[in-house]
Amino acid sequence: MKIYPLGVGGAFTKTNFHNNYIIHLNEKCLLIDAGSTLRYSLREAGYHYTDIDFVFISHLHFDHVGGLEEMIMQRFWQFNNGQHSPLKTTIIVHEKLLTLLKSLLSHGLANQGRTVEDFCNFVCLKEKEVYKIEDYSFTIFDTSYTHADGLLSFGFKLASLQSNIVFTSDVKRLKEANIIGQVDGNTVAIFQDVSFTFNGVHATLQEVLDYYPKEYYSKLYAMHYNDNVEQFQKVIDSANINIVKKGEILHF
């Protein structure tokens, strides 16, 4: 699989765009979250909304869902030779989040005689239910209330026959989220949100290092981090973890 980091920054980033990704799975493109900076990060990366085949939404903070409605609208209001040629947006979501997401979208989409379903197809998955995309298996795991109190949130695991990646989304209380429980012998990368200063809703680097066994460090890919990440480069190097960088393609 090829992973293009559209952005790697936190909610209030000024330089790194929101932590959203495009994953190429053979001929299909899977978008991971759709933050408010998506309209800029997609264009900078050379993509268009119509290039996306699926979008996964991990939770409803604006840096993960703030650009979704615009994406849906731009895909729907397509015209070919003057004829309306709408493209529905296929959204993968955990069953617990479906009602809340539909409610959020309905404020902008459910009008003029249309419903949210006129714009979207929803792939609603139960815990660890397998959804196939090309030759890959996509499963969601529940991290609710480990990012922020009272907030539903979800990570995912994406697997081929030979390997898999684990994507945490946003997590503060790592033990409660049981991320290690998602890792197995075929896991080649753990995409973990990391804050380099104290943060009430994201794990700090020290919390991440304390949680994971040292043999996992080389599989850790830090994301959703502070804009001033360069100030912590020595600490990162000594920890032997990887840093995901905006626009730098990863292959697994």
C-alpha positions in Angstrom: 0.0 0.0 0.0 1.0 3.6 -0.6 0.2 6.2 2.0 0.2 9.9 1.2 0.1 12.1 4.3 -2.0 15.1 3.3 -1.3 16.6 6.7 0.2 15.6 10.0 -0.6 18.5 12.4 -2.9 18.9 15.4 -6.2 20.7 15.4 -4.7 24.2 15.6 -1.8 23.7 13.1 -0.6 26.6 11.0 1.9 24.8 8.9 1.2 21.0 8.7 -2.5 20.8 7.7 -4.8 18.5 9.7 -3.9 14.9 10.2 -5.5 13.4 7.1 -4.2 10.7 4.8 -4.9 9.1 1.4 -4.1 5.4 1.2 -3.8 3.8 -2.2 -5.1 0.3 -2.2 -4.4 -1.0 -5.7 -6.9 1.0 -7.8 -8.8 2.5 -4.9 -8.1 5.6 -2.8 -9.2 5.6 0.8 -9.2 9.0 2.6 -8.6 8.9 6.3 -10.6 11.7 7.9 -11.6 15.0 6.4 -10.5 18.0 8.4 -11.1 21.6 7.8 -7.8 22.0 5.9 -8.8 19.3 3.4 -9.6 21.8 0.7 -6.0 23.1 0.8 -4.1 19.8 1.5 -5.8 17.9 -1.3 -5.0 20.5 -3.9 -1.4 20.9 -2.6 -1.0 17.1 -3.0 -2.4 17.1 -6.5 -5.6 15.3 -5.7 -9.2 16.2 -6.4 -12.3 15.2 -4.4 -13.4 13.0 -7.2 -10.2 10.9 -6.8 -11.5 9.5 -3.5 -13.4 6.2 -3.5 -13.9 5.8 0.3 -13.5 8.0 3.4 -13.2 6.8 6.9 -14.3 9.1 9.8 -12.7 8.4 13.1 -14.5 11.0 15.2 -16.3 14.3 15.0 -13.7 16.9 16.0 -13.4 19.6 13.3 -9.9 18.6 12.3 -11.2 15.2 11.3 -14.6 16.0 9.9 -14.7 19.8 9.3 -14.1 19.4 5.5 -16.4 16.5 4.9 -19.5 18.4 3.9 -17.6 20.4 1.3 -16.2 17.2 -0.1 -19.6 15.6 -0.3 -21.1 18.7 -2.0 -18.3 19.1 -4.6 -18.6 15.4 -5.5 -22.4 15.6 -5.8 -22.5 18.8 -7.9 -20.5 17.4 -10.8 -21.5 18.3 -14.4 -20.5 16.6 -17.6 -21.5 18.3 -20.9 -24.0 20.4 -19.0 -25.7 17.4 -17.4 -25.7 16.9 -13.6 -23.6 13.8 -12.9 -23.6 13.4 -9.2 -21.0 11.2 -7.4 -22.1 9.9 -4.0 -19.5 9.8 -1.2 -18.9 6.4 0.4 -18.2 6.9 4.1 -16.9 4.1 6.3 -18.0 4.5 9.9 -18.4 2.5 13.1 -22.0 1.7 13.9 -21.9 3.7 17.1 -20.9 6.9 15.2 -23.4 6.6 12.3 -26.4 8.4 13.9 -24.2 11.3 15.2 -22.5 11.7 11.8 -25.7 11.7 9.9 -27.1 14.3 12.3 -24.1 16.5 11.8 -24.3 16.3 8.0 -28.1 16.8 7.9 -27.8 20.4 8.9 -26.2 21.3 5.6 -27.4 18.5 3.3 -31.0 17.6 4.4 -32.8 20.4 2.6 -34.4 21.2 -0.8 -36.2 17.9 -0.7 -32.9 15.9 -0.3 -31.7 13.7 2.5 -28.2 12.8 3.6 -28.6 9.5 1.8 -29.0 11.3 -1.5 -25.4 12.5 -1.1 -23.8 9.6 0.8 -23.5 5.8 0.9 -22.6 4.6 4.4 -20.6 1.5 5.2 -21.6 0.9 8.8 -19.3 -1.6 10.5 -19.6 -3.4 13.8 -16.6 -3.9 16.1 -13.8 -5.7 14.1 -16.2 -6.5 11.3 -14.1 -7.0 8.1 -14.7 -4.8 5.1 -12.9 -5.7 1.9 -11.3 -3.0 -0.3 -9.5 -4.6 -3.2 -7.2 -7.2 -1.6 -7.2 -5.5 1.8 -9.2 -6.1 4.9 -10.4 -3.0 6.9 -11.5 -3.3 10.5 -12.4 -0.7 13.1 -11.7 -0.8 16.8 -13.3 1.3 19.5 -11.2 4.0 21.3 -14.1 5.9 22.7 -13.5 8.1 25.8 -9.8 7.5 25.6 -9.2 10.7 23.6 -11.7 13.0 25.3 -14.3 12.3 28.0 -17.7 11.6 26.5 -16.4 11.5 22.9 -16.9 8.5 20.6 -13.7 7.8 18.6 -12.3 4.9 16.6 -9.1 3.6 15.1 -8.6 1.0 12.4 -6.5 -1.8 11.2 -5.7 -2.3 7.5 -4.3 -5.7 6.4 -3.1 -7.5 3.4 -2.2 -11.2 3.5 1.4 -10.4 4.4 1.2 -7.3 6.6 -0.9 -4.7 8.4 -0.9 -1.2 9.8 -2.6 0.0 12.9 -4.0 3.6 13.0 -4.9 4.9 16.4 -6.6 8.1 15.5 -6.5 10.3 18.6 -5.8 8.7 22.0 -4.7 10.0 25.3 -5.3 7.0 27.6 -3.3 4.3 25.8 -3.8 1.5 28.2 -7.6 2.0 28.2 -7.6 2.1 24.4 -5.6 -1.2 24.3 -3.7 -0.3 21.1 -1.2 -3.0 21.8 -4.1 -5.5 21.6 -4.4 -4.6 17.9 -0.8 -5.3 17.1 0.4 -8.7 15.9 3.3 -10.3 14.2 2.3 -8.9 10.8 2.1 -5.3 12.0 4.6 -3.2 10.1 3.5 0.3 11.3 1.6 1.8 14.2 0.4 5.3 13.3 0.3 7.0 16.8 -0.7 10.6 17.6 2.1 12.2 19.7 2.3 15.5 21.4 5.7 16.8 22.4 4.3 19.0 25.1 1.6 18.3 27.7 -1.8 17.8 26.1 -5.0 16.8 27.8 -6.4 14.8 24.9 -3.3 13.4 23.2 -0.5 11.1 24.5 2.8 12.8 25.0 6.0 11.2 23.6 7.0 10.0 27.0 3.5 8.5 27.5 3.9 6.7 24.2 7.3 5.4 25.0 6.2 4.2 28.5 3.3 2.4 27.0 4.8 0.5 24.1 7.5 -2.2 24.5 10.9 -1.1 23.1 10.8 -3.6 20.3 7.7 -1.7 18.9 9.5 1.7 18.8 10.8 1.2 15.3 7.3 0.5 14.1 5.9 3.7 15.6 5.0 6.5 13.2 4.3 9.7 15.1 1.6 11.9 13.7 -0.8 14.7 14.8 2.1 16.5 16.4 3.1 20.1 17.3 4.1 22.5 14.6 7.5 23.1 16.3 8.4 19.4 16.0 12.0 20.4 14.9 12.7 21.5 18.4 12.3 17.9 19.6 14.3 16.2 16.9 17.1 15.0 19.3 14.5 13.3 21.5 12.8 11.7 18.5 16.1 10.4 17.2 17.1 9.0 20.6 13.7 7.2 20.9 14.2 5.4 17.6 10.7 6.2 16.4 9.6 7.5 13.0 8.0 10.8 12.2 5.3 11.0 9.4 5.9 14.2 7.4 3.4 16.0 5.3 3.7 15.0 1.6 6.3 12.3 2.1 4.9 9.1 0.7 5.2 5.9 2.7 5.2 2.4 1.2 4.3 -0.8 3.1 
